[in-house]
Amino acid sequence: MVPVPVTRPPRTLSPVDAGTRESALCTIANVGTALETLREVRKHVRGDHKRRLDDVAVILRVVALEAQATYAITDDEARAFIRNCRSR
């Protein structure tokens, strides 16, 4: 029997206005969280399911890169924001 992956309870964050630099940073942070979850799920599936998860991961990375490029967010700024979100 396959063990159930460990999940974290969802965090409640303050609302953010759409179309702002802060919303782009939130998008990048959410993509990072989603990619971590996909990695965990990927360990427990086989074959075509892994390929589909890989396709989803590629799309998520594109979304994060587009948000980063649109608002000229540096990698260091994104990492600092993610660290700050996780420490809340």
N, CA, C and O atoms as a GROMACS GRO file, in nm:
protein
  352
    1MET      N    1   0.083  -0.117   0.000
    1MET     CA    2   0.000   0.000   0.000
    1MET      C    3   0.089   0.125   0.000
    1MET      O    4   0.191   0.128   0.069
    2VAL      N    5   0.052   0.223  -0.075
    2VAL     CA    6   0.129   0.346  -0.088
    2VAL      C    7   0.092   0.441   0.025
    2VAL      O    8  -0.026   0.464   0.051
    3PRO      N    9   0.194   0.498   0.095
    3PRO     CA   10   0.161   0.591   0.203
    3PRO      C   11   0.101   0.721   0.148
    3PRO      O   12   0.132   0.764   0.037
    4VAL      N   13   0.015   0.779   0.228
    4VAL     CA   14  -0.049   0.905   0.189
    4VAL      C   15   0.052   1.017   0.204
    4VAL      O   16   0.118   1.027   0.307
    5PRO      N   17   0.065   1.105   0.100
    5PRO     CA   18   0.160   1.216   0.111
    5PRO      C   19   0.120   1.311   0.223
    5PRO      O   20   0.002   1.333   0.249
    6VAL      N   21   0.220   1.368   0.287
    6VAL     CA   22   0.197   1.463   0.394
    6VAL      C   23   0.154   1.595   0.332
    6VAL      O   24   0.220   1.647   0.241
    7THR      N   25   0.044   1.649   0.381
    7THR     CA   26  -0.003   1.778   0.330
    7THR      C   27  -0.004   1.879   0.442
    7THR      O   28  -0.017   1.844   0.560
    8ARG      N   29   0.009   2.005   0.405
    8ARG     CA   30   0.004   2.114   0.502
    8ARG      C   31  -0.134   2.178   0.496
    8ARG      O   32  -0.199   2.180   0.392
    9PRO      N   33  -0.178   2.231   0.610
    9PRO     CA   34  -0.305   2.304   0.606
    9PRO      C   35  -0.287   2.432   0.525
    9PRO      O   36  -0.178   2.491   0.526
   10PRO      N   37  -0.391   2.477   0.456
   10PRO     CA   38  -0.378   2.599   0.375
   10PRO      C   39  -0.355   2.720   0.464
   10PRO      O   40  -0.407   2.729   0.575
   11ARG      N   41  -0.276   2.812   0.414
   11ARG     CA   42  -0.248   2.936   0.486
   11ARG      C   43  -0.351   3.040   0.447
   11ARG      O   44  -0.394   3.047   0.331
   12THR      N   45  -0.390   3.120   0.542
   12THR     CA   46  -0.480   3.231   0.513
   12THR      C   47  -0.395   3.357   0.504
   12THR      O   48  -0.338   3.402   0.604
   13LEU      N   49  -0.389   3.412   0.385
   13LEU     CA   50  -0.311   3.533   0.364
   13LEU      C   51  -0.404   3.650   0.339
   13LEU      O   52  -0.521   3.631   0.303
   14SER      N   53  -0.354   3.769   0.357
   14SER     CA   54  -0.436   3.886   0.334
   14SER      C   55  -0.466   3.900   0.185
   14SER      O   56  -0.385   3.860   0.101
   15PRO      N   57  -0.581   3.959   0.151
   15PRO     CA   58  -0.617   3.977   0.009
   15PRO      C   59  -0.519   4.071  -0.062
   15PRO      O   60  -0.463   4.163  -0.001
   16VAL      N   61  -0.500   4.046  -0.190
   16VAL     CA   62  -0.408   4.124  -0.271
   16VAL      C   63  -0.482   4.173  -0.395
   16VAL      O   64  -0.558   4.098  -0.456
   17ASP      N   65  -0.460   4.299  -0.432
   17ASP     CA   66  -0.524   4.352  -0.553
   17ASP      C   67  -0.466   4.284  -0.676
   17ASP      O   68  -0.344   4.265  -0.686
   18ALA      N   69  -0.553   4.248  -0.768
   18ALA     CA   70  -0.509   4.184  -0.893
   18ALA      C   71  -0.434   4.284  -0.980
   18ALA      O   72  -0.464   4.404  -0.978
   19GLY      N   73  -0.338   4.235  -1.054
   19GLY     CA   74  -0.265   4.318  -1.149
   19GLY      C   75  -0.159   4.406  -1.085
   19GLY      O   76  -0.119   4.506  -1.144
   20THR      N   77  -0.114   4.370  -0.967
   20THR     CA   78  -0.009   4.448  -0.901
   20THR      C   79   0.118   4.364  -0.889
   20THR      O   80   0.118   4.243  -0.913
   21ARG      N   81   0.224   4.432  -0.853
   21ARG     CA   82   0.352   4.365  -0.833
   21ARG      C   83   0.339   4.260  -0.721
   21ARG      O   84   0.394   4.150  -0.731
   22GLU      N   85   0.265   4.296  -0.617
   22GLU     CA   86   0.245   4.203  -0.506
   22GLU      C   87   0.168   4.079  -0.550
   22GLU      O   88   0.197   3.968  -0.505
   23SER      N   89   0.071   4.097  -0.638
   23SER     CA   90  -0.004   3.980  -0.686
   23SER      C   91   0.087   3.890  -0.771
   23SER      O   92   0.072   3.768  -0.770
   24ALA      N   93   0.180   3.951  -0.845
   24ALA     CA   94   0.276   3.872  -0.923
   24ALA      C   95   0.366   3.792  -0.829
   24ALA      O   96   0.398   3.676  -0.856
   25LEU      N   97   0.409   3.855  -0.720
   25LEU     CA   98   0.491   3.784  -0.623
   25LEU      C   99   0.412   3.669  -0.559
   25LEU      O  100   0.467   3.561  -0.536
   26CYS      N  101   0.284   3.691  -0.531
   26CYS     CA  102   0.199   3.584  -0.476
   26CYS      C  103   0.185   3.470  -0.578
   26CYS      O  104   0.186   3.353  -0.540
   27THR      N  105   0.171   3.505  -0.704
   27THR     CA  106   0.161   3.403  -0.808
   27THR      C  107   0.287   3.318  -0.811
   27THR      O  108   0.280   3.195  -0.818
   28ILE      N  109   0.402   3.383  -0.805
   28ILE     CA  110   0.529   3.310  -0.806
   28ILE      C  111   0.539   3.219  -0.684
   28ILE      O  112   0.584   3.104  -0.696
   29ALA      N  113   0.498   3.269  -0.568
   29ALA     CA  114   0.503   3.187  -0.446
   29ALA      C  115   0.407   3.069  -0.457
   29ALA      O  116   0.441   2.958  -0.417
   30ASN      N  117   0.288   3.092  -0.511
   30ASN     CA  118   0.190   2.984  -0.526
   30ASN      C  119   0.238   2.878  -0.625
   30ASN      O  120   0.213   2.759  -0.606
   31VAL      N  121   0.305   2.922  -0.730
   31VAL     CA  122   0.361   2.826  -0.826
   31VAL      C  123   0.466   2.740  -0.758
   31VAL      O  124   0.472   2.619  -0.780
   32GLY      N  125   0.549   2.802  -0.675
   32GLY     CA  126   0.650   2.725  -0.602
   32GLY      C  127   0.588   2.618  -0.514
   32GLY      O  128   0.635   2.505  -0.509
   33THR      N  129   0.481   2.655  -0.444
   33THR     CA  130   0.410   2.559  -0.360
   33THR      C  131   0.347   2.448  -0.443
   33THR      O  132   0.354   2.330  -0.406
   34ALA      N  133   0.288   2.485  -0.555
   34ALA     CA  134   0.225   2.385  -0.643
   34ALA      C  135   0.329   2.289  -0.699
   34ALA      O  136   0.303   2.169  -0.710
   35LEU      N  137   0.447   2.340  -0.734
   35LEU     CA  138   0.552   2.254  -0.787
   35LEU      C  139   0.601   2.155  -0.682
   35LEU      O  140   0.630   2.039  -0.713
   36GLU      N  141   0.610   2.200  -0.556
   36GLU     CA  142   0.650   2.110  -0.448
   36GLU      C  143   0.547   1.998  -0.434
   36GLU      O  144   0.583   1.881  -0.417
   37THR      N  145   0.420   2.033  -0.440
   37THR     CA  146   0.314   1.934  -0.428
   37THR      C  147   0.318   1.836  -0.546
   37THR      O  148   0.302   1.716  -0.526
   38LEU      N  149   0.339   1.888  -0.666
   38LEU     CA  150   0.348   1.800  -0.783
   38LEU      C  151   0.464   1.702  -0.770
   38LEU      O  152   0.451   1.585  -0.808
   39ARG      N  153   0.577   1.748  -0.717
   39ARG     CA  154   0.691   1.658  -0.697
   39ARG      C  155   0.654   1.543  -0.604
   39ARG      O  156   0.690   1.428  -0.627
   40GLU      N  157   0.582   1.577  -0.495
   40GLU     CA  158   0.539   1.473  -0.401
   40GLU      C  159   0.443   1.375  -0.468
   40GLU      O  160   0.459   1.254  -0.454
   41VAL      N  161   0.345   1.426  -0.541
   41VAL     CA  162   0.247   1.341  -0.608
   41VAL      C  163   0.315   1.254  -0.713
   41VAL      O  164   0.281   1.137  -0.729
   42ARG      N  165   0.411   1.312  -0.784
   42ARG     CA  166   0.481   1.241  -0.892
   42ARG      C  167   0.549   1.115  -0.842
   42ARG      O  168   0.564   1.018  -0.916
   43LYS      N  169   0.592   1.116  -0.716
   43LYS     CA  170   0.658   0.998  -0.659
   43LYS      C  171   0.565   0.879  -0.650
   43LYS      O  172   0.610   0.764  -0.643
   44HIS      N  173   0.434   0.905  -0.651
   44HIS     CA  174   0.337   0.798  -0.627
   44HIS      C  175   0.258   0.756  -0.751
   44HIS      O  176   0.162   0.680  -0.740
   45VAL      N  177   0.298   0.804  -0.868
   45VAL     CA  178   0.227   0.766  -0.990
   45VAL      C  179   0.324   0.708  -1.091
   45VAL      O  180   0.446   0.716  -1.074
   46ARG      N  181   0.269   0.649  -1.197
   46ARG     CA  182   0.353   0.587  -1.299
   46ARG      C  183   0.312   0.632  -1.438
   46ARG      O  184   0.204   0.685  -1.461
   47GLY      N  185   0.404   0.608  -1.531
   47GLY     CA  186   0.377   0.620  -1.674
   47GLY      C  187   0.322   0.752  -1.722
   47GLY      O  188   0.380   0.858  -1.699
   48ASP      N  189   0.208   0.743  -1.788
   48ASP     CA  190   0.148   0.859  -1.852
   48ASP      C  191   0.111   0.967  -1.751
   48ASP      O  192   0.113   1.086  -1.783
   49HIS      N  193   0.079   0.926  -1.629
   49HIS     CA  194   0.044   1.023  -1.526
   49HIS      C  195   0.164   1.112  -1.493
   49HIS      O  196   0.149   1.232  -1.470
   50LYS      N  197   0.283   1.051  -1.490
   50LYS     CA  198   0.404   1.131  -1.464
   50LYS      C  199   0.426   1.232  -1.575
   50LYS      O  200   0.462   1.347  -1.548
   51ARG      N  201   0.404   1.192  -1.699
   51ARG     CA  202   0.421   1.284  -1.812
   51ARG      C  203   0.321   1.399  -1.803
   51ARG      O  204   0.354   1.513  -1.833
   52ARG      N  205   0.200   1.368  -1.762
   52ARG     CA  206   0.099   1.474  -1.748
   52ARG      C  207   0.136   1.571  -1.637
   52ARG      O  208   0.120   1.692  -1.652
   53LEU      N  209   0.187   1.519  -1.527
   53LEU     CA  210   0.232   1.606  -1.419
   53LEU      C  211   0.350   1.692  -1.464
   53LEU      O  212   0.360   1.808  -1.426
   54ASP      N  213   0.438   1.634  -1.544
   54ASP     CA  214   0.550   1.712  -1.598
   54ASP      C  215   0.500   1.824  -1.688
   54ASP      O  216   0.555   1.935  -1.685
   55ASP      N  217   0.396   1.798  -1.767
   55ASP     CA  218   0.338   1.902  -1.852
   55ASP      C  219   0.279   2.015  -1.768
   55ASP      O  220   0.294   2.133  -1.801
   56VAL      N  221   0.212   1.978  -1.661
   56VAL     CA  222   0.155   2.079  -1.572
   56VAL      C  223   0.266   2.162  -1.509
   56VAL      O  224   0.254   2.284  -1.496
   57ALA      N  225   0.375   2.097  -1.469
   57ALA     CA  226   0.487   2.168  -1.409
   57ALA      C  227   0.547   2.269  -1.507
   57ALA      O  228   0.584   2.379  -1.467
   58VAL      N  229   0.557   2.232  -1.633
   58VAL     CA  230   0.610   2.324  -1.735
   58VAL      C  231   0.519   2.446  -1.747
   58VAL      O  232   0.567   2.559  -1.754
   59ILE      N  233   0.389   2.423  -1.750
   59ILE     CA  234   0.295   2.535  -1.762
   59ILE      C  235   0.305   2.627  -1.641
   59ILE      O  236   0.304   2.749  -1.656
   60LEU      N  237   0.315   2.568  -1.522
   60LEU     CA  238   0.328   2.650  -1.402
   60LEU      C  239   0.456   2.734  -1.404
   60LEU      O  240   0.455   2.851  -1.364
   61ARG      N  241   0.565   2.674  -1.451
   61ARG     CA  242   0.691   2.750  -1.459
   61ARG      C  243   0.679   2.867  -1.557
   61ARG      O  244   0.732   2.975  -1.532
   62VAL      N  245   0.609   2.845  -1.668
   62VAL     CA  246   0.588   2.953  -1.765
   62VAL      C  247   0.507   3.066  -1.702
   62VAL      O  248   0.538   3.183  -1.722
   63VAL      N  249   0.404   3.032  -1.628
   63VAL     CA  250   0.321   3.133  -1.561
   63VAL      C  251   0.407   3.215  -1.466
   63VAL      O  252   0.399   3.338  -1.464
   64ALA      N  253   0.490   3.147  -1.387
   64ALA     CA  254   0.577   3.218  -1.292
   64ALA      C  255   0.678   3.307  -1.365
   64ALA      O  256   0.701   3.420  -1.323
   65LEU      N  257   0.737   3.257  -1.472
   65LEU     CA  258   0.835   3.337  -1.546
   65LEU      C  259   0.770   3.458  -1.612
   65LEU      O  260   0.831   3.566  -1.617
   66GLU      N  261   0.649   3.442  -1.663
   66GLU     CA  262   0.578   3.555  -1.724
   66GLU      C  263   0.546   3.662  -1.620
   66GLU      O  264   0.562   3.781  -1.645
   67ALA      N  265   0.501   3.619  -1.503
   67ALA     CA  266   0.472   3.715  -1.396
   67ALA      C  267   0.599   3.787  -1.354
   67ALA      O  268   0.598   3.907  -1.330
   68GLN      N  269   0.707   3.712  -1.346
   68GLN     CA  270   0.836   3.770  -1.307
   68GLN      C  271   0.884   3.870  -1.412
   68GLN      O  272   0.933   3.978  -1.377
   69ALA      N  273   0.871   3.836  -1.537
   69ALA     CA  274   0.918   3.925  -1.644
   69ALA      C  275   0.829   4.048  -1.656
   69ALA      O  276   0.880   4.158  -1.680
   70THR      N  277   0.698   4.032  -1.641
   70THR     CA  278   0.605   4.144  -1.655
   70THR      C  279   0.633   4.253  -1.553
   70THR      O  280   0.625   4.372  -1.585
   71TYR      N  281   0.664   4.214  -1.430
   71TYR     CA  282   0.686   4.312  -1.324
   71TYR      C  283   0.833   4.331  -1.288
   71TYR      O  284   0.864   4.391  -1.185
   72ALA      N  285   0.922   4.281  -1.371
   72ALA     CA  286   1.067   4.296  -1.352
   72ALA      C  287   1.109   4.257  -1.210
   72ALA      O  288   1.177   4.332  -1.141
   73ILE      N  289   1.066   4.140  -1.168
   73ILE     CA  290   1.096   4.088  -1.035
   73ILE      C  291   1.224   4.005  -1.044
   73ILE      O  292   1.235   3.914  -1.127
   74THR      N  293   1.320   4.038  -0.959
   74THR     CA  294   1.445   3.962  -0.959
   74THR      C  295   1.426   3.830  -0.885
   74THR      O  296   1.331   3.815  -0.807
   75ASP      N  297   1.515   3.735  -0.910
   75ASP     CA  298   1.509   3.606  -0.842
   75ASP      C  299   1.523   3.624  -0.691
   75ASP      O  300   1.453   3.560  -0.613
   76ASP      N  301   1.615   3.712  -0.650
   76ASP     CA  302   1.636   3.735  -0.507
   76ASP      C  303   1.512   3.794  -0.441
   76ASP      O  304   1.478   3.756  -0.329
   77GLU      N  305   1.445   3.886  -0.510
   77GLU     CA  306   1.323   3.946  -0.456
   77GLU      C  307   1.213   3.840  -0.441
   77GLU      O  308   1.141   3.838  -0.342
   78ALA      N  309   1.201   3.753  -0.539
   78ALA     CA  310   1.101   3.647  -0.533
   78ALA      C  311   1.131   3.550  -0.419
   78ALA      O  312   1.041   3.510  -0.345
   79ARG      N  313   1.258   3.511  -0.404
   79ARG     CA  314   1.296   3.420  -0.295
   79ARG      C  315   1.269   3.482  -0.159
   79ARG      O  316   1.220   3.415  -0.068
   80ALA      N  317   1.300   3.612  -0.144
   80ALA     CA  318   1.276   3.681  -0.018
   80ALA      C  319   1.127   3.685   0.014
   80ALA      O  320   1.088   3.667   0.129
   81PHE      N  321   1.044   3.709  -0.086
   81PHE     CA  322   0.899   3.713  -0.067
   81PHE      C  323   0.847   3.575  -0.025
   81PHE      O  324   0.764   3.565   0.065
   82ILE      N  325   0.897   3.471  -0.088
   82ILE     CA  326   0.854   3.335  -0.056
   82ILE      C  327   0.895   3.300   0.088
   82ILE      O  328   0.816   3.242   0.162
   83ARG      N  329   1.017   3.334   0.126
   83ARG     CA  330   1.062   3.310   0.262
   83ARG      C  331   0.972   3.383   0.362
   83ARG      O  332   0.935   3.328   0.466
   84ASN      N  333   0.938   3.508   0.330
   84ASN     CA  334   0.854   3.588   0.416
   84ASN      C  335   0.715   3.525   0.430
   84ASN      O  336   0.660   3.520   0.540
   85CYS      N  337   0.659   3.477   0.319
   85CYS     CA  338   0.527   3.412   0.322
   85CYS      C  339   0.529   3.286   0.407
   85CYS      O  340   0.436   3.260   0.482
   86ARG      N  341   0.634   3.209   0.394
   86ARG     CA  342   0.642   3.083   0.468
   86ARG      C  343   0.664   3.104   0.617
   86ARG      O  344   0.627   3.018   0.698
   87SER      N  345   0.723   3.216   0.653
   87SER     CA  346   0.748   3.242   0.794
   87SER      C  347   0.624   3.294   0.867
   87SER      O  348   0.623   3.300   0.990
   88ARG      N  349   0.519   3.330   0.793
   88ARG     CA  350   0.397   3.382   0.858
   88ARG      C  351   0.323   3.274   0.927
   88ARG      O  352   0.218   3.299   0.987
   0.00000   0.00000   0.00000
